[in-house]
Amino acid sequence: MKNSQKSLTVMIDARYLDGTVKGIGRYTDQLVRHLLDADRELHIRLVTHPGCPVPIDHKRVDCKVFKAGPTSLSTRFLLSRCVDFDGVDLFHSPFGLLPGGLPVPAVATLHDLMWVVDTSLFTRKLWKRLITGTYYRTTVALSVREAAKILTVSKFSKQAIAEHYPDAALRTAVTYNGLDPFFCPMPPQEAWPLLTKWLPPRSSFVLSVGQGSPYKNHAGAVRAFLEAFGDDPDAYFVLVRRPKRGSSDDELRALMADERLNSRLIHLPGVSGEELRALYSMARVFLFPSLYEGFGLPILEAMACGTAVITSDRGAMAEVGGDGAILVDPKDPRSIARPLRRLFDDHEFRRMREDLARRRAEDFSWKSCAEETLAAYREILAD
């Protein structure tokens, strides 16, 4: 085994880099790029998705396709037998599930325990909660037991891991997500030409972003908007909600049909990176009343774009938002509606909240995440 003074070769499972925009994919991409910057001698082998066989082109990065989904049974039972580990010092799973029978020490990044804590947060389908929930509970428990080190992205998630897996407490460390420098304020003259296909020029709008799962609480966001702006024809609500296969939300659908919304609710199933940055930058307020998160990257992205943020007063949302966000009870529409209304009406208050948001965003960097991750690698290999 190589000691901490020699160059390392780390294998990282990068199958979430499949050409789509996902939180774990963004974590993997930024982590790999900043690891390469943090250690100029580090070599990385990526296990990649067939739809994106070379997601990162770098002289110290090699890629090997594994033709199975990252959370599939093949990951657990086949990957370690089908991928060449010759010369590899360490394996890192950025999504928490480890292959069985690994010939080298392993690190698992466990972003959250949603499937372990409460399956209803992810899906309302009973069959999926039973089958998928059982699969995740089993594989996460095995991965936690087998990992030499567990990384997670918030103190909230670290506490949850310690509560459910006490033996892992001393092997768990927090490495916060960082901020992609792409997310910064976009000038109005650049942003509005991207948005006028959806919104009247220079209109005032609330923005919410997230995939179509129950824990994102989009119904609560719409209900709060109606509470604050039900009779205000000049306030718009933009919901960027990535559809989730097989999911449905009758409550949200009924709320979106409310005649008070008329044409003021703009539902977008997906946007480009530039469009998202424009939306963050021009929104009067970013609303993120999630019920559960391991971190909550959109909070950080919106704050970095200089937008006032309202998010939940619990868990990782409160931890990440800190004093840069207004914290509310996500289950109480009136608790959300009051600061929504004030941010629209009180110019000075909104400017103050925008300044606090920008300053809070500066506390997070991918450079720090990579350096702390690299330290964890070397700690394992030094033992």
C-alpha positions as CSV (number, residue, x, y, z in Angstrom):
1,M,0.0,0.0,0.0
2,K,1.3,3.5,-0.8
3,N,2.1,5.8,2.0
4,S,0.8,9.3,2.4
5,Q,3.9,10.8,0.7
6,K,3.5,9.0,-2.6
7,S,1.1,9.7,-5.4
8,L,-2.3,8.1,-5.1
9,T,-4.6,6.4,-7.6
10,V,-8.3,6.7,-6.6
11,M,-11.2,5.1,-8.4
12,I,-14.4,7.1,-8.3
13,D,-17.8,5.9,-9.4
14,A,-18.9,8.7,-11.8
15,R,-22.0,7.1,-13.3
16,Y,-24.2,10.0,-12.2
17,L,-22.3,12.0,-14.8
18,D,-24.7,10.8,-17.5
19,G,-25.3,14.0,-19.4
20,T,-28.2,15.1,-17.2
21,V,-28.2,17.7,-14.4
22,K,-28.4,15.9,-11.0
23,G,-27.2,17.0,-7.6
24,I,-24.9,14.0,-7.1
25,G,-23.6,14.4,-10.7
26,R,-22.7,18.0,-9.9
27,Y,-21.0,16.9,-6.7
28,T,-19.0,14.3,-8.5
29,D,-17.9,16.6,-11.3
30,Q,-16.8,19.4,-9.0
31,L,-15.1,17.0,-6.5
32,V,-13.0,15.3,-9.3
33,R,-12.0,18.6,-10.8
34,H,-10.9,20.1,-7.5
35,L,-9.2,16.9,-6.3
36,L,-7.0,17.1,-9.4
37,D,-6.2,20.7,-8.5
38,A,-5.6,19.9,-4.9
39,D,-3.0,17.2,-5.6
40,R,-1.0,17.5,-8.8
41,E,0.3,13.9,-8.4
42,L,-3.2,12.3,-8.0
43,H,-4.5,9.9,-10.6
44,I,-8.2,9.2,-10.9
45,R,-10.0,6.3,-12.6
46,L,-13.6,7.0,-13.2
47,V,-16.3,4.3,-13.5
48,T,-18.5,5.9,-16.1
49,H,-22.0,5.7,-17.6
50,P,-22.3,4.4,-21.2
51,G,-24.2,7.5,-22.2
52,C,-21.2,9.7,-21.2
53,P,-18.1,7.5,-21.3
54,V,-15.6,10.3,-20.8
55,P,-17.3,13.0,-18.6
56,I,-14.0,14.6,-17.7
57,D,-11.1,14.8,-20.2
58,H,-7.9,15.2,-18.2
59,K,-4.4,13.7,-18.6
60,R,-4.6,12.2,-15.0
61,V,-8.1,10.8,-15.5
62,D,-8.8,7.4,-17.0
63,C,-12.4,6.2,-17.7
64,K,-14.0,2.7,-17.7
65,V,-17.6,2.2,-18.7
66,F,-19.8,0.0,-16.5
67,K,-23.1,-0.8,-18.2
68,A,-25.4,-0.7,-15.2
69,G,-27.2,2.0,-13.2
70,P,-25.4,3.3,-10.2
71,T,-28.1,2.2,-7.7
72,S,-28.6,-1.2,-9.4
73,L,-28.0,-4.6,-8.0
74,S,-25.1,-4.9,-10.4
75,T,-23.2,-2.2,-8.5
76,R,-23.4,-4.3,-5.3
77,F,-22.7,-7.7,-6.8
78,L,-20.8,-7.3,-10.1
79,L,-18.8,-4.1,-10.2
80,S,-15.8,-5.2,-8.1
81,R,-15.4,-8.3,-10.3
82,C,-15.8,-6.5,-13.7
83,V,-13.6,-3.5,-13.2
84,D,-9.8,-3.6,-13.1
85,F,-8.4,-2.5,-9.8
86,D,-4.8,-3.0,-10.6
87,G,-2.8,-0.1,-9.2
88,V,-5.8,1.4,-7.4
89,D,-5.3,2.5,-3.8
90,L,-8.8,3.5,-2.9
91,F,-12.4,3.4,-4.1
92,H,-14.8,6.3,-3.6
93,S,-18.6,6.1,-4.1
94,P,-20.0,9.7,-4.3
95,F,-23.6,8.3,-3.8
96,G,-23.2,6.2,-0.8
97,L,-23.6,2.7,-2.2
98,L,-20.5,0.5,-2.2
99,P,-19.8,-2.6,-4.3
100,G,-19.3,-5.7,-2.4
101,G,-16.0,-7.5,-2.3
102,L,-13.8,-4.5,-3.0
103,P,-10.1,-5.3,-3.0
104,V,-9.1,-1.8,-1.7
105,P,-10.3,0.4,1.1
106,A,-13.4,2.5,0.4
107,V,-14.9,5.9,1.0
108,A,-18.7,6.5,0.7
109,T,-20.3,9.9,0.5
110,L,-23.7,9.5,2.1
111,H,-25.6,12.7,1.3
112,D,-28.7,11.9,3.3
113,L,-30.7,9.1,4.9
114,M,-34.1,9.9,3.3
115,W,-34.8,6.3,2.2
116,V,-33.9,5.1,5.7
117,V,-35.7,7.7,7.7
118,D,-39.0,8.0,5.8
119,T,-39.7,6.6,2.4
120,S,-42.8,8.7,2.0
121,L,-40.6,11.7,1.6
122,F,-39.5,10.3,-1.8
123,T,-42.5,8.6,-3.2
124,R,-46.2,8.2,-2.4
125,K,-46.4,4.8,-4.1
126,L,-46.7,2.1,-1.4
127,W,-45.1,-0.6,-3.6
128,K,-42.1,1.6,-4.3
129,R,-41.7,2.5,-0.7
130,L,-41.6,-1.2,0.3
131,I,-39.4,-2.5,-2.5
132,T,-37.0,0.4,-3.0
133,G,-37.0,1.3,0.6
134,T,-36.0,-2.2,1.6
135,Y,-33.3,-2.2,-1.0
136,Y,-31.8,1.1,0.1
137,R,-32.0,0.3,3.8
138,T,-30.1,-3.0,3.1
139,T,-27.4,-1.6,0.8
140,V,-26.8,1.6,2.8
141,A,-26.3,-0.5,6.0
142,L,-23.8,-2.7,4.2
143,S,-22.0,0.3,2.7
144,V,-21.8,2.0,6.1
145,R,-20.4,-1.1,7.7
146,E,-17.8,-1.7,5.0
147,A,-16.6,1.9,4.4
148,A,-13.3,2.8,5.9
149,K,-14.6,6.4,6.0
150,I,-18.0,8.0,5.5
151,L,-18.2,11.5,4.2
152,T,-21.4,13.5,4.3
153,V,-22.4,17.0,3.3
154,S,-23.9,18.5,6.5
155,K,-23.8,18.2,10.3
156,F,-27.5,17.3,10.1
157,S,-26.7,14.3,7.9
158,K,-23.8,13.3,10.1
159,Q,-26.1,13.3,13.2
160,A,-28.6,11.2,11.3
161,I,-25.9,8.7,10.4
162,A,-24.7,8.5,14.0
163,E,-28.3,7.9,15.2
164,H,-29.0,5.1,12.8
165,Y,-25.5,3.6,12.6
166,P,-23.8,4.3,16.0
167,D,-20.7,2.2,15.0
168,A,-20.1,4.6,12.1
169,A,-20.1,7.8,14.2
170,L,-16.3,8.0,14.6
171,R,-15.7,7.2,10.9
172,T,-18.0,10.0,9.6
173,A,-16.8,13.4,8.6
174,V,-18.5,16.5,7.1
175,T,-17.3,17.9,3.8
176,Y,-19.7,20.6,2.8
177,N,-20.7,21.0,-0.9
178,G,-19.1,24.0,-2.6
179,L,-20.3,26.8,-4.8
180,D,-19.8,26.6,-8.6
181,P,-18.4,30.0,-9.6
182,F,-20.9,29.8,-12.6
183,F,-23.6,30.9,-10.1
184,C,-23.1,34.7,-9.7
185,P,-25.4,37.7,-10.4
186,M,-26.4,38.0,-14.0
187,P,-27.0,41.6,-15.2
188,P,-30.6,42.4,-16.1
189,Q,-29.7,43.2,-19.7
190,E,-28.4,39.7,-20.1
191,A,-30.9,37.9,-18.0
192,W,-34.2,39.2,-19.2
193,P,-33.8,38.3,-22.9
194,L,-33.6,34.7,-21.7
195,L,-36.7,35.0,-19.6
196,T,-39.3,37.0,-21.6
197,K,-40.4,33.8,-23.4
198,W,-42.0,32.9,-20.1
199,L,-42.5,36.1,-18.2
200,P,-43.5,39.7,-18.9
201,P,-40.3,41.9,-19.1
202,R,-39.1,43.1,-15.7
203,S,-41.9,41.3,-13.8
204,S,-41.7,40.4,-10.1
205,F,-41.6,36.7,-9.4
206,V,-41.0,34.0,-6.8
207,L,-38.8,31.1,-7.9
208,S,-38.8,27.5,-6.6
209,V,-36.6,24.8,-8.0
210,G,-36.4,21.0,-7.4
211,Q,-37.3,17.5,-8.7
212,G,-40.8,16.2,-8.5
213,S,-40.6,14.3,-5.2
214,P,-42.9,14.9,-2.1
215,Y,-40.1,16.1,0.1
216,K,-39.6,19.2,-2.1
217,N,-42.9,20.4,-0.8
218,H,-43.9,22.2,-4.0
219,A,-47.6,22.1,-3.0
220,G,-46.6,24.0,0.2
221,A,-44.7,26.6,-1.9
222,V,-47.8,27.2,-4.2
223,R,-50.1,27.4,-1.2
224,A,-47.8,30.0,0.4
225,F,-47.7,32.0,-2.8
226,L,-51.5,32.0,-2.9
227,E,-51.6,33.1,0.7
228,A,-49.3,36.0,0.0
229,F,-50.3,37.0,-3.6
230,G,-53.7,35.5,-4.3
231,D,-55.2,38.9,-5.1
232,D,-52.0,40.5,-6.6
233,P,-52.1,40.2,-10.5
234,D,-48.5,41.6,-10.7
235,A,-46.8,38.7,-8.8
236,Y,-45.7,35.6,-10.7
237,F,-44.6,32.2,-9.5
238,V,-42.0,30.2,-11.5
239,L,-41.7,26.6,-10.6
240,V,-38.8,24.7,-12.2
241,R,-39.8,21.2,-11.3
242,R,-38.0,18.3,-13.0
243,P,-40.5,15.5,-13.6
244,K,-39.8,12.2,-11.8
245,R,-40.8,9.0,-13.7
246,G,-43.9,7.4,-12.2
247,S,-44.6,10.2,-9.7
248,S,-47.8,12.2,-9.4
249,D,-49.0,14.9,-7.0
250,D,-52.8,15.4,-7.0
251,E,-52.5,18.0,-4.4
252,L,-50.1,20.1,-6.4
253,R,-52.1,19.6,-9.6
254,A,-55.3,20.9,-7.8
255,L,-53.5,23.9,-6.5
256,M,-52.0,24.8,-9.9
257,A,-55.6,24.8,-11.3
258,D,-56.7,27.5,-8.8
259,E,-58.3,30.2,-10.7
260,R,-56.5,32.9,-8.7
261,L,-53.3,31.9,-10.3
262,N,-54.7,32.4,-13.8
263,S,-51.5,32.7,-16.0
264,R,-49.3,33.7,-13.1
265,L,-47.8,30.3,-12.4
266,I,-45.1,29.3,-14.9
267,H,-44.3,25.6,-14.6
268,L,-41.0,24.6,-16.3
269,P,-39.9,21.0,-16.4
270,G,-36.3,21.9,-17.1
271,V,-34.1,24.9,-18.0
272,S,-30.5,25.3,-19.2
273,G,-27.7,26.4,-16.9
274,E,-27.8,30.0,-18.3
275,E,-31.6,30.1,-17.9
276,L,-31.4,28.9,-14.3
277,R,-28.8,31.5,-13.5
278,A,-31.0,34.2,-15.1
279,L,-34.0,33.0,-13.0
280,Y,-32.0,33.0,-9.8
281,S,-30.6,36.5,-10.5
282,M,-33.9,38.1,-11.5
283,A,-36.2,36.5,-8.9
284,R,-37.6,38.8,-6.2
285,V,-37.2,35.8,-3.8
286,F,-36.1,32.2,-4.0
287,L,-38.5,29.9,-2.0
288,F,-37.2,26.5,-0.9
289,P,-39.6,25.1,1.7
290,S,-38.2,21.5,1.5
291,L,-39.1,19.0,4.2
292,Y,-35.8,17.1,4.1
293,E,-32.4,17.7,2.5
294,G,-28.9,16.4,2.9
295,F,-27.6,19.8,1.9
296,G,-29.8,21.8,-0.5
297,L,-27.6,23.1,-3.3
298,P,-30.2,25.5,-4.8
299,I,-30.1,27.5,-1.6
300,L,-26.5,28.2,-2.1
301,E,-26.8,28.9,-5.9
302,A,-29.6,31.4,-5.3
303,M,-27.7,33.2,-2.5
304,A,-24.6,33.4,-4.8
305,C,-26.7,35.1,-7.4
306,G,-27.6,37.7,-4.9
307,T,-31.2,36.7,-4.3
308,A,-33.1,36.8,-1.0
309,V,-33.8,33.2,0.2
310,I,-36.7,31.8,2.2
311,T,-36.1,28.2,3.3
312,S,-37.1,25.7,6.0
313,D,-36.2,26.3,9.7
314,R,-34.9,22.7,10.2
315,G,-32.3,20.2,9.2
316,A,-29.7,20.9,6.5
317,M,-31.8,23.8,5.0
318,A,-31.4,25.9,8.2
319,E,-27.7,24.8,8.5
320,V,-26.8,25.8,4.9
321,G,-29.0,29.0,4.9
322,G,-27.7,30.2,8.2
323,D,-28.1,33.9,8.7
324,G,-28.2,34.3,4.9
325,A,-31.7,33.0,4.6
326,I,-35.1,33.7,6.2
327,L,-36.1,30.5,8.0
328,V,-39.8,29.5,8.1
329,D,-42.0,26.5,9.1
330,P,-42.3,24.7,5.7
331,K,-45.7,23.3,6.8
332,D,-47.3,26.7,7.6
333,P,-48.3,28.7,4.6
334,R,-48.8,31.8,6.6
335,S,-45.3,31.5,8.1
336,I,-44.0,31.6,4.5
337,A,-46.4,34.2,3.2
338,R,-45.4,36.9,5.6
339,P,-41.7,37.2,4.6
340,L,-42.7,36.7,0.9
341,R,-45.0,39.7,1.0
342,R,-42.4,41.8,2.9
343,L,-39.7,41.0,0.4
344,F,-41.9,42.2,-2.4
345,D,-43.0,45.3,-0.7
346,D,-40.0,46.5,1.4
347,H,-37.1,47.5,-0.9
348,E,-34.6,48.2,1.9
349,F,-35.4,44.9,3.7
350,R,-35.0,43.0,0.4
351,R,-31.6,44.6,-0.3
352,M,-30.4,43.8,3.2
353,R,-31.5,40.1,2.8
354,E,-29.7,40.0,-0.6
355,D,-26.5,41.2,0.9
356,L,-26.7,38.7,3.7
357,A,-27.3,35.9,1.1
358,R,-24.3,36.8,-0.9
359,R,-22.0,36.9,2.1
360,R,-23.3,33.5,3.3
361,A,-22.6,31.9,-0.1
362,E,-18.9,32.8,0.3
363,D,-18.6,30.4,3.2
364,F,-18.7,27.3,0.8
365,S,-16.1,26.2,-1.7
366,W,-15.4,23.1,-3.7
367,K,-11.7,23.7,-3.0
368,S,-12.3,23.1,0.7
369,C,-14.4,20.1,0.0
370,A,-11.7,18.5,-2.2
371,E,-8.9,19.3,0.3
372,E,-10.9,17.7,3.1
373,T,-11.8,14.7,1.0
374,L,-8.1,14.2,0.0
375,A,-7.2,14.4,3.7
376,A,-9.7,11.6,4.4
377,Y,-8.1,9.5,1.6
378,R,-4.6,9.9,3.0
379,E,-5.8,9.2,6.6
380,I,-7.2,5.9,5.5
381,L,-4.1,4.9,3.6
382,A,-1.8,6.0,6.4
383,D,-3.4,3.5,8.9
